Amino acid sequence: MITSLRLQHFRSHQDAAFEFAPGVNIIVGPNASGKTNLLEALLVLARGGSYRAADQELVAHQQPWSRLDATLDGGHVRIVKLIREPKPGKIYDIDGKPYKRLTLEHSLPVVLFEPNHLRLLHGSPSERRDYLDDILEQTKTGYGRLRRDYSRTLRQRNTLLKQGSSNQFFPWNVRLSELAGQIVRQRLDLVQQLSDKLHPLYDILSGSQAAAQMVYNAHFPAAQYQSLMLSKLEADQALDVARGYTGTGPHREDFTVLFGDKPVDITASRGEARTLVLALKIIELELLEQSRGQRPLLLLDDVFSELDGARRHALTSYLAPYQTFITTTDADLVQKAFAAAARVLPLG
């Protein structure tokens, strides 16, 4: 739980300080008042980065640095310094000890629910891959490094493809296939967990009996993924050279959510899609709490205005145990959804 936060030269906040309640915190203000920027600051403190901008873009205009100072329950102190000049960088300070990167051990579990997530089922496959990988980074030790290693290896192979350096491909094919197999096995395990929980939870939230499930669309069976991908990379080498990129691997895969045997992006109404995404976020909260042994922070960016009364009520029934931060232009709309008191933080 975060009890206080000071922001200096962070986005639109030149120097601002906030005290937070252990339950629901409603951040209210007009558009462009800095509500989402405050959520970004909380995400940077918890996970080390923003969901919508590079580190240097978080430093206020014409400022050389920005700084976030937070106090957590138990008196723990967490500081993040973002440096733009003279040399770009980022430094974390946790209880007086400096770190250059937040490992899983030193991160805080956090779930973000923002308007773009309501398009998770209808958007690009890359959004769905990122959704899975972001959960795995927070729940599986070493997955963040695995994800970065795969991306670096893929970039190197793609560079060679553009150069047509055929005699250098084999070691990169082997390494890429090895990393791919590890990624896909963990994604498959996660999708199975999500799918097992999705059907009963969706029924509770929607009041229907729709058979919702998730299916991961892997290129190859998990047990033989590494060897089959290596064979495919070798067989498709000329094709990959011609198109200039690697056409096989977890970077090209996707998952599908089904009602019965039909994809929801074809059959689901807008309300059904919203309820499915809402269910996935609640499951994400539960998975993080189980894996990390502590309750995640919950960040909701202007989501209540996107949900009708029934779905707001369904969401709030799951929020009581969590420290929650909700941005809105209408505090009354959000306050009415909660039986218990909520702290209102006015901006602008």
Order of alpha helices (4+ residues) and beta strands (2+ residues): beta-beta-beta-alpha-beta-beta-beta-beta-beta-alpha-alpha-alpha-beta-alpha-alpha-beta-beta-alpha-alpha-beta-alpha-beta-alpha-beta
